[in-house]
Amino acid sequence: MIPPKLSIIIPVYNKGKYLEKCLTSLIRQSYDCFEIIIINDGSTDNSEEIAKRFQVLDGRIKLYTYTNAGVSVARNRGLKNAQGEYIMFIDADDWIESDYLSHVIEAVRQHEADLYVWGITKHDDRGNHVICPLLNGVLNKIEFLSAFVKEQYVTKKGLYGYISNKLLRRKIIQENNIQFDDKIKQLEDYDFFLSYYDCIEKVCIFNESGYHYVTGTDFSSGMMIKEVNFLFMIEIHVKCRNLLMRNQCLTRENQQMIDNAICGLALAMFLEIPKVNICNITHLLRQLENYKEVYGSLKNYDTSFKQLKFFILRKSVLLLYIYLCIWKSYLYFKRIR
């Protein structure tokens, strides 16, 4: 039996409303040498029933059911069961155009790169928006690492952190033991790709889209996050900066963009503190001490929250307490007006 060229990993948690459209778009592809790995992450709706029905229709579909452990664990389980030379992730509420995989494999035949990146068509409450990379063509590792940061941090497209617009080599993932960190609930995809980017040599980027990314659906991972972990997010941006530094790609411009992201999160960590008290403020300041980059970057960070920045740099618990009490009161009265 010829092994599949491509493994498509689909984590599923209560996606019965959308899964049929997703799977239909896959089994009707003009290219057919692939396997579909469905990781049923403890769904309580009819997702498993739909997956089983499609499994009978198409032998390329493999269904694995586990107790609920979260999307990162589900993706890691998909990687463990994958057999293809290349890996693609698709979310269960998304779908692809009928010739999408043909274009993907044609790109592999032409370029034999370690990473392929496409645009996406984003569907949200404002309509449909095609988001394509500004970068285009074949790049080596240094060219890619030097250039992607501007698009990731300044244009706010976030394409280099999206899970589903990329094709990856399974061998690179296996040999470098790259996995999704299940402790991270925000930017976990970006964290995974930063590890992958460190192990590549050749990148191929296309300013076209055939992937349809649907936002705001039931049980999407973003909708289920109840509390933002700002420190984890800061750590991921620090990881990006370290990646660029290690590969001698940390230009002054790149560093400034990453530093601005880190500083914005540091301020938001205090502004969005769930409960203002001396103990919580002291705890946040102590946590920030583990990230020397934050204090160094804050000094030159241009922000409208100048007083807040000053109090953080001074590590003044009392002044931060007074400032945040006033801030929370302001938000409360603004909300009830």
N, C-alpha and C positions, 0 to 999 in steps of 0.2 A: 504493500500500500504506500503510495507516494505521500510523504508528510506535507502538511499544509504550509504554504509559503507565508501565510499571515494568520495570526491569532487575534481575534477581536474579543476583548474582555468587556462584559457588561455587568456591573454590579446592580442588583435590583432590590429595592426595599419599597413595597407597597406602590408599585408603578403600574397597576392593572389598567389604569385609564389610558396609558401611553404606550405600553410595551408592544402591543400588536402592530402599531404603526412603525415602531422602531424595527422590529424583526422583519416585517414585510419589506421594508426598504433594503434590508440586508439580503434576504433570500432571492430578491429579484435583481441583484447586481449582474451586470454583463460579465464581470470577472467572477470566477467561482472557486479558485483554489485557496480556500480559507476555512477556518473553524471559528465557530461562535461559542465562546465560553460564558455562560450565564451563571453568575454567583448570586443565588437567592439568599439574601442576608436576613433570613427570618421574617419574610413578608407574612402579614396576617390578612391580606386581601386575596384577590384571585390571580396574583402575579404568577405563582407557581403553576397554576392550572393552565394559564396561557402559554407559559414556557414549555410545559409538557406537550401541549397540543402542537406547537411548532416543532418540537423535537421529533414527533411522529412524522411530520410532513417533510422534514429536512434532516438527514443524517449528519450534517456538519455541525448541528447544534448539540452542545454538551451542557447539561444542567447539573449544578452542584448546589445542594441546599444545606445551610448551616443555621445555627442560632444567631440572632442579631448581634453584631460586633462592630458595626460602623463601616463607612464606605472605604476607609483606608485598609482595614483588615480584609474587606471583600476584594479589593483590587490586588492585594498581596496574594490572596488565595487564587485569584485568576492567573497571576504570574506563575505561581507554583504549578498550575495545571496546564499551562500553555505549552504547545509543541512547535509552533511556527517559528520561522527564522526572524520574522518581524512581529512587532506588537503594536496594536492600536486599541485605544480605549474609547468606548462609546457609552454615553449615559442613556439610561433606559427611556427617558422622556424626549430624546433627540432622534433625528433621522437623517439619512444621507440620500443624495441624488443617485439615480440608477447607474450612472457611469463613474461614480466617485472612485470606487476601488480600482477600476481600470486605469484611471489617471494616476492613482497612487502607485500601482505596480509598474506602470510605464516609466514613472520617475525613478523607481528603483533600478530598472533595466538600464536606463540611460546614465545614471550618476553613481550608483553604489555608495551612497553616503551613509553616515551613522545616525543622522537626524534629518527628518523632512518636516517642514512646517508649511501649513496652508492657512488661509483665512477662514472665517466662519460667517454664517448668516445668523444674526442674533434676532430672536423673536421675543419681544417683551410687550409691556402694556402701551408702548408708544408706536408699535408697528414692527416692521422688519428692517434690519440694518446690516448691510454687508460690511464686515470689518476685515480688511486685508493688511498683511504686513507692509511696512514701508521698505524694509529690506527685500531684496530679490536676487535670485541666482545662487550660484555655488560659492560658498565661503569656507575658508579654513577656520580652525578653532580660534585663532587669535583675532581674525577679522570679525568673527561672530561675537565673541565675548566683548570685544571693544565697542561693538555697535548696538547690540540688542538692548542695552540698559536704557538708552535714551527713549526708545520706543516703549519699553515696559513702564518707565517711571514718569515720563513727561507727557506722552500722548494719551496715557491712561487706557490704552487699548487692552493691555494685559495679556496679549496673545502668547507670550512666552511663558505664561503660567497656566494657561488653559490646558486641561487634560486631553481634550478630544480633537485637536487639530494637528496632531503629530503622528509620525511613524517612527518607531524605535527599533533598534537591534536587540533581540532577546539576549544574544551572547554578551553584549556589554552590560546589561542589567544583571545577568547571572555572575559573570566574572568579577564584578565589582560589588556584588551583594547590595544592590540598590533597592530600597523598599520605601513604602509610604510609612511615615511615622504616625501611628495611631493615637499618639498623645496630642497631636496638633489638629485643631478643628478649623483654623483659618489659614489660608495660603499653603495648605498641605500639598497641593499639586505643584505649586511653585517650588517648595522645598524639595520635592522629589526630582523635579527637572534640574534644579541647581546641581544636585549630585550627579545627574546624568550628563549635564553639560561639561562637567569636569573631566569626563572620560571619552569625549568624542574627538575626532580629527577632521571630519568633513561634514558640512551642513548644506542642505539644499532647501531654499525658501521660494515659495510661489505666491504671487499676489493674486490669488483666485480662491474661490470658495465653492464647496459642494456639500459642506456639513451644516446642518441646521440645528442651532443651539437654542433650546426653548427654556426661558427663565420663569421663575415664579410658580413652578408646578407643585402639586401636593408632595410632601415628604422630600423635597429637594434638600440637600445637605445644608445649603446656605440658609434656608428658611427655618431649619431645625436648631440652629445655633442660638442659644439663649444668652450667652455671655461671651464677650470678646476677651481673648487672652492677649493683651497688648505685648507682654514680654516675649511670648512665643513669636509674635510677628516681628518684633524688633530683632530677635535672634535670627530669623530668616533673612532679613535685610543685611545683618552683619555677615551672615554666611555668603551672601552675594558679594559683598565687598571683599571678603577674604578670598573668594574664588577668583575675582579679578586681580587681586594683589598677587596671588600665587602664580597666576599666568601672565603677570606683567602687563595687565590690561587696565589697571586702575588709573585712568587719566584724571586730571583735576575736575573736568566736567562730570565724569562718571561718579567720582567721589561726592561731589556736591549734590547730585541728584539722589543718591542713596542716603546721604546724611540728612537731607531734607525729609525723606520718608521716615527715617528713624526719629527725628526730632518731633515731627507731627504726631507720631504714635506716643512718644513720651509725654507730650502735653495732653493728648487725649486720654491717656491713662489716668491722669488726675481729674480732668474735666468730667469724665464719665465714671468716676469712682461711685460704686453703688451706695455706700453709706459714708458720710463725712464724719470722721472722728479721729482723734489723735493717734489711736492704735493703728488704724488703717493707713493713715498718711505716713506714719513712721515705717510701716511694713513696705509700702511702695518705695520709699526712699532707699531702704536697705536693699530691696531687690534691684533697683537701678544701679547700685554700687557694683554689681557684677558686670555691668556693661560700661566700661570706661569710655567707650566710643560716644556714648550719649552725652556725657558732660562736656567732652571736648567739642562735639558738634553743636551743642546748644548755645555755646558762647557766641557763635557767629550766625545763628539762625535768625532770620528775619520773620517776625511774627507779630500779629496784633495783640497777642497775649503776653506782652512784654513783662508785666508784673509777675505773672505766673512763672514765666521763664526765670526771672530774677530770684524768686523765692525757692524754686527747685535747685538752682545753682548754689544758693546759700544754704540749702538743706534746712530751711527754717520751718519747722513743723507748725509752730504757732501761727505764723503769718500765712502759711498754706491753709491751715484750718479756717482762719477768718476769711481768706479769699474765696475758698470753695463753698463756705456757708453762704456768702453773698451771691456767688454764682448760681448755686442751687435755688436760692430764693428768687433770683431774677428769672430763671427758667420756669419756675412754678407760676409766678405771676404772669409771665408772658403766655403760658399755656392756658390759663383760666380767663384771660381777657377776651 
